[in-house]
Amino acid sequence: MKAFDLAEQFQTPVILMSDLDIGMNDWVVPRLTWDDSYRPNRGRVIDAEELATKIKKFQRYNNEDENFVTPRTLPGVSEKGAYFTRGSGHNKFGGYTEIPDEYQEVMDRLKKKHAAAAKFIPEPEVVSREGARFGVIAMGGCDPAVREAMDQLDRQGTPADYLRVRGFPFGEGVEKFLADHDFCFVVEQSRDAQLRSLLTLETSVPKEKLKSVLVYGGFPLSSRHVVQGILSQL
């Protein structure tokens, strides 16, 4: 439901990602408990009454809020809220334009809007351990094996802090975890280290601070893979 609310609130597609372990093993995630009191967050929607009494002329891409989101209307509510724009080449008033500065203004607002969305993405889960020398980062179905590996490393006298990424764009919690550690291991079931690449592109962390532990043979991740991958690089 959070994904649907974010899509409406920020008027943008939201991708809910899964992986093979989560898709084939229902024990990996908690059982869904439905809340009958839930009501969708439709975001900035102007209804017929507001269009009639408060809006002199509706402009689809103007009047942004603190998160750079502009108000929208729903089809069929009022002809005053109707609008038509091209997929590209429109200005903030919803009019046609071939002026580069006007087009760039719209694109810059979208960039700011997506950056603002980071505050609303689910925060990462962090598990801290006393005496930790480094951090470990993972996501998705890697989580159970990484947590088990953290226990094993702790018993061996090599404690580590752990962060589970829960959304993108990355928020302040991810930035702080990266800044608080001299180096971090990024555990992934990916040949190409996609999560590590995102961290280097979308945060201020120097790439030399991130070490990869990659396991992509097709079997579920084991704590053995994580422990061996970390110890071999210390």
C-alpha atoms as a printed R data frame, in Angstrom:
    type eleno elety resid chain resno       x       y       z
1   ATOM     1    CA   MET     A     1   0.000   0.000   0.000
2   ATOM     2    CA   LYS     A     2   2.920   2.315   0.716
3   ATOM     3    CA   ALA     A     3   4.057   1.951  -2.902
4   ATOM     4    CA   PHE     A     4   0.596   2.880  -4.232
5   ATOM     5    CA   ASP     A     5   0.423   5.895  -1.923
6   ATOM     6    CA   LEU     A     6   3.845   7.133  -3.026
7   ATOM     7    CA   ALA     A     7   2.894   6.743  -6.685
8   ATOM     8    CA   GLU     A     8  -0.181   8.930  -6.169
9   ATOM     9    CA   GLN     A     9   1.487  11.394  -3.813
10  ATOM    10    CA   PHE     A    10   4.411  12.072  -6.148
11  ATOM    11    CA   GLN     A    11   2.569  11.394  -9.425
12  ATOM    12    CA   THR     A    12   5.259   9.017 -10.649
13  ATOM    13    CA   PRO     A    13   5.667   5.278 -11.250
14  ATOM    14    CA   VAL     A    14   6.862   3.311  -8.215
15  ATOM    15    CA   ILE     A    15   8.510  -0.069  -8.731
16  ATOM    16    CA   LEU     A    16   7.961  -2.659  -5.997
17  ATOM    17    CA   MET     A    17  10.934  -4.997  -6.335
18  ATOM    18    CA   SER     A    18  11.152  -8.634  -5.347
19  ATOM    19    CA   ASP     A    19  13.668 -11.406  -5.955
20  ATOM    20    CA   LEU     A    20  13.719 -15.181  -6.374
21  ATOM    21    CA   ASP     A    21  13.958 -16.034  -2.661
22  ATOM    22    CA   ILE     A    22  11.091 -13.731  -1.715
23  ATOM    23    CA   GLY     A    23   8.971 -14.887  -4.654
24  ATOM    24    CA   MET     A    24   9.339 -18.618  -3.918
25  ATOM    25    CA   ASN     A    25   9.503 -18.686  -0.107
26  ATOM    26    CA   ASP     A    26   6.633 -17.129   1.806
27  ATOM    27    CA   TRP     A    27   8.512 -17.479   5.121
28  ATOM    28    CA   VAL     A    28  10.961 -14.757   4.058
29  ATOM    29    CA   VAL     A    29   8.402 -11.974   4.604
30  ATOM    30    CA   PRO     A    30   5.791 -11.408   7.348
31  ATOM    31    CA   ARG     A    31   2.210 -12.478   6.661
32  ATOM    32    CA   LEU     A    32   0.069  -9.616   5.378
33  ATOM    33    CA   THR     A    33  -2.313  -8.191   7.964
34  ATOM    34    CA   TRP     A    34  -4.922  -5.965   6.330
35  ATOM    35    CA   ASP     A    35  -5.969  -2.749   8.060
36  ATOM    36    CA   ASP     A    36  -9.636  -1.973   7.334
37  ATOM    37    CA   SER     A    37  -9.082   1.638   8.373
38  ATOM    38    CA   TYR     A    38  -6.586   2.229   5.549
39  ATOM    39    CA   ARG     A    39  -7.510   4.967   3.118
40  ATOM    40    CA   PRO     A    40  -5.427   5.712   0.003
41  ATOM    41    CA   ASN     A    41  -3.366   8.901  -0.049
42  ATOM    42    CA   ARG     A    42  -4.300  10.408  -3.400
43  ATOM    43    CA   GLY     A    43  -1.874  13.333  -3.030
44  ATOM    44    CA   ARG     A    44  -2.637  16.799  -4.421
45  ATOM    45    CA   VAL     A    45  -5.984  16.314  -6.157
46  ATOM    46    CA   ILE     A    46  -8.265  19.278  -6.907
47  ATOM    47    CA   ASP     A    47 -11.975  18.412  -6.763
48  ATOM    48    CA   ALA     A    48 -14.884  20.030  -8.590
49  ATOM    49    CA   GLU     A    49 -15.744  22.402  -5.721
50  ATOM    50    CA   GLU     A    50 -12.221  23.763  -5.475
51  ATOM    51    CA   LEU     A    51 -12.030  24.173  -9.242
52  ATOM    52    CA   ALA     A    52 -15.273  26.151  -9.203
53  ATOM    53    CA   THR     A    53 -14.562  28.386  -6.216
54  ATOM    54    CA   LYS     A    54 -10.781  28.753  -5.855
55  ATOM    55    CA   ILE     A    55  -9.112  28.126  -9.207
56  ATOM    56    CA   LYS     A    56  -9.314  30.878 -11.790
57  ATOM    57    CA   LYS     A    57  -7.405  28.911 -14.434
58  ATOM    58    CA   PHE     A    58  -6.085  25.389 -13.887
59  ATOM    59    CA   GLN     A    59  -2.423  24.959 -14.879
60  ATOM    60    CA   ARG     A    60  -1.320  21.358 -14.570
61  ATOM    61    CA   TYR     A    61   2.396  21.863 -13.942
62  ATOM    62    CA   ASN     A    62   2.325  25.077 -11.914
63  ATOM    63    CA   ASN     A    63   1.864  25.889  -8.203
64  ATOM    64    CA   GLU     A    64   4.318  23.331  -6.800
65  ATOM    65    CA   ASP     A    65   4.397  22.551  -3.065
66  ATOM    66    CA   GLU     A    66   7.385  22.066  -0.748
67  ATOM    67    CA   ASN     A    67   8.057  18.671  -2.368
68  ATOM    68    CA   PHE     A    68   7.862  20.142  -5.911
69  ATOM    69    CA   VAL     A    69   4.586  18.328  -6.620
70  ATOM    70    CA   THR     A    70   1.931  20.188  -8.613
71  ATOM    71    CA   PRO     A    71  -1.839  19.659  -8.194
72  ATOM    72    CA   ARG     A    72  -3.766  17.402 -10.543
73  ATOM    73    CA   THR     A    73  -7.373  16.733 -11.435
74  ATOM    74    CA   LEU     A    74  -9.211  13.470 -12.055
75  ATOM    75    CA   PRO     A    75 -10.923  12.741 -15.396
76  ATOM    76    CA   GLY     A    76 -14.594  13.619 -15.582
77  ATOM    77    CA   VAL     A    77 -14.675  15.820 -12.478
78  ATOM    78    CA   SER     A    78 -15.028  19.162 -14.247
79  ATOM    79    CA   GLU     A    79 -14.335  20.542 -17.686
80  ATOM    80    CA   LYS     A    80 -12.449  23.358 -15.941
81  ATOM    81    CA   GLY     A    81  -9.880  20.802 -14.791
82  ATOM    82    CA   ALA     A    82  -9.353  19.299 -18.241
83  ATOM    83    CA   TYR     A    83  -5.971  19.735 -19.874
84  ATOM    84    CA   PHE     A    84  -4.042  18.444 -22.852
85  ATOM    85    CA   THR     A    85  -0.261  18.378 -23.202
86  ATOM    86    CA   ARG     A    86   2.292  16.633 -25.363
87  ATOM    87    CA   GLY     A    87   4.502  13.972 -23.854
88  ATOM    88    CA   SER     A    88   7.383  16.401 -24.286
89  ATOM    89    CA   GLY     A    89   7.796  20.033 -25.206
90  ATOM    90    CA   HIS     A    90   5.422  21.660 -22.701
91  ATOM    91    CA   ASN     A    91   6.064  24.450 -20.199
92  ATOM    92    CA   LYS     A    92   4.988  24.671 -16.552
93  ATOM    93    CA   PHE     A    93   1.634  26.129 -17.598
94  ATOM    94    CA   GLY     A    94   0.864  23.043 -19.694
95  ATOM    95    CA   GLY     A    95   1.285  24.925 -22.957
96  ATOM    96    CA   TYR     A    96   3.265  23.876 -26.003
97  ATOM    97    CA   THR     A    97   6.832  25.181 -26.141
98  ATOM    98    CA   GLU     A    98  10.040  24.749 -28.098
99  ATOM    99    CA   ILE     A    99  11.950  27.155 -25.829
100 ATOM   100    CA   PRO     A   100  14.822  25.258 -24.167
101 ATOM   101    CA   ASP     A   101  14.719  27.262 -20.913
102 ATOM   102    CA   GLU     A   102  11.020  26.521 -20.413
103 ATOM   103    CA   TYR     A   103  11.476  22.809 -21.074
104 ATOM   104    CA   GLN     A   104  14.491  22.643 -18.764
105 ATOM   105    CA   GLU     A   105  12.503  24.366 -16.006
106 ATOM   106    CA   VAL     A   106   9.979  21.514 -16.084
107 ATOM   107    CA   MET     A   107  12.726  18.868 -16.074
108 ATOM   108    CA   ASP     A   108  14.518  20.555 -13.160
109 ATOM   109    CA   ARG     A   109  11.332  20.490 -11.097
110 ATOM   110    CA   LEU     A   110  10.954  16.758 -11.730
111 ATOM   111    CA   LYS     A   111  14.514  16.181 -10.561
112 ATOM   112    CA   LYS     A   112  13.816  18.096  -7.344
113 ATOM   113    CA   LYS     A   113  10.564  16.183  -6.855
114 ATOM   114    CA   HIS     A   114  12.268  12.807  -7.096
115 ATOM   115    CA   ALA     A   115  14.975  13.961  -4.675
116 ATOM   116    CA   ALA     A   116  12.309  15.109  -2.216
117 ATOM   117    CA   ALA     A   117  10.665  11.678  -2.408
118 ATOM   118    CA   ALA     A   118  13.667  10.191  -0.566
119 ATOM   119    CA   LYS     A   119  12.223  11.526   2.713
120 ATOM   120    CA   PHE     A   120   9.113   9.389   2.225
121 ATOM   121    CA   ILE     A   121  10.795   6.131   1.164
122 ATOM   122    CA   PRO     A   122  10.875   3.426   3.892
123 ATOM   123    CA   GLU     A   123  13.955   4.038   6.054
124 ATOM   124    CA   PRO     A   124  16.711   1.420   6.115
125 ATOM   125    CA   GLU     A   125  16.932  -1.056   8.958
126 ATOM   126    CA   VAL     A   126  20.182  -0.745  10.916
127 ATOM   127    CA   VAL     A   127  21.608  -3.307  13.357
128 ATOM   128    CA   SER     A   128  24.576  -1.981  15.336
129 ATOM   129    CA   ARG     A   129  27.091  -4.065  17.277
130 ATOM   130    CA   GLU     A   130  29.547  -2.966  19.907
131 ATOM   131    CA   GLY     A   131  33.111  -2.783  18.594
132 ATOM   132    CA   ALA     A   132  32.127  -2.965  14.927
133 ATOM   133    CA   ARG     A   133  35.027  -2.153  12.610
134 ATOM   134    CA   PHE     A   134  33.060  -1.917   9.370
135 ATOM   135    CA   GLY     A   135  29.572  -1.989   7.878
136 ATOM   136    CA   VAL     A   136  27.671  -4.497   5.764
137 ATOM   137    CA   ILE     A   137  24.900  -3.476   3.347
138 ATOM   138    CA   ALA     A   138  22.345  -5.708   1.625
139 ATOM   139    CA   MET     A   139  18.725  -5.770   0.474
140 ATOM   140    CA   GLY     A   140  15.842  -8.072  -0.369
141 ATOM   141    CA   GLY     A   141  16.209 -11.831  -0.002
142 ATOM   142    CA   CYS     A   142  19.838 -11.460   1.090
143 ATOM   143    CA   ASP     A   143  18.658 -10.290   4.510
144 ATOM   144    CA   PRO     A   144  18.221 -13.603   6.420
145 ATOM   145    CA   ALA     A   145  21.623 -14.975   5.342
146 ATOM   146    CA   VAL     A   146  23.384 -11.686   6.098
147 ATOM   147    CA   ARG     A   147  21.867 -11.483   9.583
148 ATOM   148    CA   GLU     A   148  23.045 -15.032  10.296
149 ATOM   149    CA   ALA     A   149  26.499 -14.149   8.965
150 ATOM   150    CA   MET     A   150  26.648 -11.103  11.256
151 ATOM   151    CA   ASP     A   151  26.050 -13.395  14.253
152 ATOM   152    CA   GLN     A   152  28.785 -15.766  13.105
153 ATOM   153    CA   LEU     A   153  31.280 -12.956  12.558
154 ATOM   154    CA   ASP     A   154  30.476 -11.539  15.978
155 ATOM   155    CA   ARG     A   155  31.190 -14.895  17.643
156 ATOM   156    CA   GLN     A   156  34.513 -15.019  15.787
157 ATOM   157    CA   GLY     A   157  35.515 -11.628  17.161
158 ATOM   158    CA   THR     A   158  34.789  -9.642  13.981
159 ATOM   159    CA   PRO     A   159  31.635  -7.640  14.741
160 ATOM   160    CA   ALA     A   160  30.065  -5.539  11.998
161 ATOM   161    CA   ASP     A   161  27.154  -3.128  11.723
162 ATOM   162    CA   TYR     A   162  24.430  -4.041   9.249
163 ATOM   163    CA   LEU     A   163  22.133  -1.919   7.063
164 ATOM   164    CA   ARG     A   164  19.253  -3.322   5.003
165 ATOM   165    CA   VAL     A   165  18.269  -1.018   2.164
166 ATOM   166    CA   ARG     A   166  14.484  -0.732   1.884
167 ATOM   167    CA   GLY     A   167  14.001   1.849  -0.839
168 ATOM   168    CA   PHE     A   168  15.412   4.169  -3.482
169 ATOM   169    CA   PRO     A   169  16.208   7.052  -3.812
170 ATOM   170    CA   PHE     A   170  18.469   6.674  -0.779
171 ATOM   171    CA   GLY     A   171  17.640   8.809   2.237
172 ATOM   172    CA   GLU     A   172  19.735  10.345   4.985
173 ATOM   173    CA   GLY     A   173  19.937   7.041   6.883
174 ATOM   174    CA   VAL     A   174  21.973   5.414   4.117
175 ATOM   175    CA   GLU     A   175  24.269   8.451   3.798
176 ATOM   176    CA   LYS     A   176  24.889   8.474   7.562
177 ATOM   177    CA   PHE     A   177  25.693   4.758   7.689
178 ATOM   178    CA   LEU     A   178  28.217   5.136   4.874
179 ATOM   179    CA   ALA     A   179  29.822   8.174   6.503
180 ATOM   180    CA   ASP     A   180  30.054   6.485   9.909
181 ATOM   181    CA   HIS     A   181  32.196   3.582   8.658
182 ATOM   182    CA   ASP     A   182  35.705   3.511   7.212
183 ATOM   183    CA   PHE     A   183  34.539   0.918   4.686
184 ATOM   184    CA   CYS     A   184  31.509  -1.257   3.957
185 ATOM   185    CA   PHE     A   185  30.827  -4.588   2.281
186 ATOM   186    CA   VAL     A   186  27.900  -4.644  -0.150
187 ATOM   187    CA   VAL     A   187  26.421  -8.141  -0.333
188 ATOM   188    CA   GLU     A   188  24.484  -8.861  -3.526
189 ATOM   189    CA   GLN     A   189  23.114 -11.733  -5.562
190 ATOM   190    CA   SER     A   190  24.189  -9.873  -8.683
191 ATOM   191    CA   ARG     A   191  27.036 -10.400 -11.106
192 ATOM   192    CA   ASP     A   192  27.371  -6.692 -11.852
193 ATOM   193    CA   ALA     A   193  27.249  -5.226  -8.319
194 ATOM   194    CA   GLN     A   194  24.190  -3.138  -9.103
195 ATOM   195    CA   LEU     A   195  23.542  -1.981  -5.534
196 ATOM   196    CA   ARG     A   196  27.160  -0.927  -5.085
197 ATOM   197    CA   SER     A   197  26.962   0.990  -8.362
198 ATOM   198    CA   LEU     A   198  23.824   2.819  -7.198
199 ATOM   199    CA   LEU     A   199  25.493   3.711  -3.900
200 ATOM   200    CA   THR     A   200  28.513   5.198  -5.669
201 ATOM   201    CA   LEU     A   201  26.326   7.127  -8.136
202 ATOM   202    CA   GLU     A   202  23.636   8.400  -5.782
203 ATOM   203    CA   THR     A   203  25.528   9.089  -2.529
204 ATOM   204    CA   SER     A   204  28.678  10.974  -1.600
205 ATOM   205    CA   VAL     A   205  30.602   7.853  -0.552
206 ATOM   206    CA   PRO     A   206  33.992   7.329  -2.265
207 ATOM   207    CA   LYS     A   207  33.807   4.119  -4.279
208 ATOM   208    CA   GLU     A   208  37.006   2.776  -2.698
209 ATOM   209    CA   LYS     A   209  35.116   2.537   0.619
210 ATOM   210    CA   LEU     A   210  32.737  -0.067  -0.827
211 ATOM   211    CA   LYS     A   211  33.805  -3.695  -1.213
212 ATOM   212    CA   SER     A   212  31.644  -6.229  -3.048
213 ATOM   213    CA   VAL     A   213  30.557  -9.685  -1.943
214 ATOM   214    CA   LEU     A   214  28.847 -11.157  -5.011
215 ATOM   215    CA   VAL     A   215  27.033 -14.503  -5.121
216 ATOM   216    CA   TYR     A   216  25.009 -15.257  -8.260
217 ATOM   217    CA   GLY     A   217  25.124 -19.017  -8.859
218 ATOM   218    CA   GLY     A   218  21.348 -19.332  -8.666
219 ATOM   219    CA   PHE     A   219  21.027 -20.998  -5.248
220 ATOM   220    CA   PRO     A   220  19.709 -19.079  -2.221
221 ATOM   221    CA   LEU     A   221  22.361 -17.022  -0.445
222 ATOM   222    CA   SER     A   222  24.039 -18.777   2.483
223 ATOM   223    CA   SER     A   223  25.682 -17.176   5.501
224 ATOM   224    CA   ARG     A   224  28.778 -19.157   4.543
225 ATOM   225    CA   HIS     A   225  29.080 -17.141   1.330
226 ATOM   226    CA   VAL     A   226  28.835 -13.892   3.254
227 ATOM   227    CA   VAL     A   227  31.329 -14.823   5.987
228 ATOM   228    CA   GLN     A   228  33.888 -16.153   3.501
229 ATOM   229    CA   GLY     A   229  33.439 -13.189   1.178
230 ATOM   230    CA   ILE     A   230  34.049 -10.719   3.996
231 ATOM   231    CA   LEU     A   231  36.931 -12.492   5.721
232 ATOM   232    CA   SER     A   232  38.771 -12.978   2.430
233 ATOM   233    CA   GLN     A   233  38.938  -9.190   1.996
234 ATOM   234    CA   LEU     A   234  39.899  -8.148   5.523
